[in-house]
């Protein structure tokens, strides 16, 4: 499983890179703040909504601490998606939130 730290993600964004984020936390958790532009697909709905994702794109999967996102990465990888787990999750995120 590919991993990236919150600091590495923040650095890429500061360099002007365009990144695709999927936040697998529950709606009420995301309401407290998410990485700008992140799409919220709760882990419990991922199986039903993965058709919204493009297999040609790379996605960074985010949750609160990295546990749910790692499960989401394993699940999506098994279906051929190009995904990376953001280790440490939003607990480690120091960048902007919306």
N, C-alpha and C positions, 0 to 999 in steps of 0.2 A: 504494500500500500504506500502510495506517495504521500508525503507529509510536507507541510510548510508551517512556519511559525507565524504568529500574529505580527511580529516585528518585520519578518521578510515580506509579508503581504503589504504592510504599511509602506515599506521602502519601495516596493514595486508601484504602488499607487502614487507615491510622491515623485516617481520617475515618469509619471504620465501613462503608465501601462493601463490598458483596458482589461479588467478582470470580470469574470462572471461568478457571482456568489449565490449559493443556495443555502438559506438558513433553515435548518430542520428543527428549530425549537417550536414550541407551541405558540399560538397566536398571542396569548397574554404575556409571554416572555418577550416576544419580539416588540410588543407595544412599549416596552421599557427602553428600547433603542436597538437599532440594527446598523450594520455597515451600509452606508449609502448605496442604493441601487440593488441591494440584496433582495432576492425573491424568496418569500417565505413559503416553504412546502414542509409542513410538520412531518416528522419521521413516520407517524402513523398513517399518513396519506401518500407517502412517497411511491408506494407500489401502484397506486391509482393515478398519480399525476406525472410519473416519469416520462410519459409520452409528450409532455410539454418541453422536454429537454432535447437539445440537438446533439447527436453523437459526434458531430464534427467540431464541437466547441469543448473547451476545457472549463470545468467548474471547480471552484473552491467551495467545499462543504463546511459549514459553520454550525456550531451549537454553543451551549453554555460553557462546557469545559473540554470538549473533544471526544467524549464517549459516544454520544448519539451520532455525531458526524462520522466517526470511524465505522460504525455499523452501517450508516448510509453509504459510505464509500465502498465498503465490501459488497453491499447489495447492488449498487449501480455498476461497479466493475464487472460483476457477474453477468450483466446484461450488455456489456461492451461500451459503457460510457467512460469518458476521459475525466476522471475526478481526482481531487487532491484533498486530503484532510487537513484542516487548519487546527493543529495541535494547540491545546490550551484554551481554545474557543474564545468566547466573548470575555471570559474572565481575564485573559491576557491582552485583550484588544485595548490599545490606548489611542487609536485614531478617532476620527470623527464618527458620530452616529446620527441617525435621523429617526 
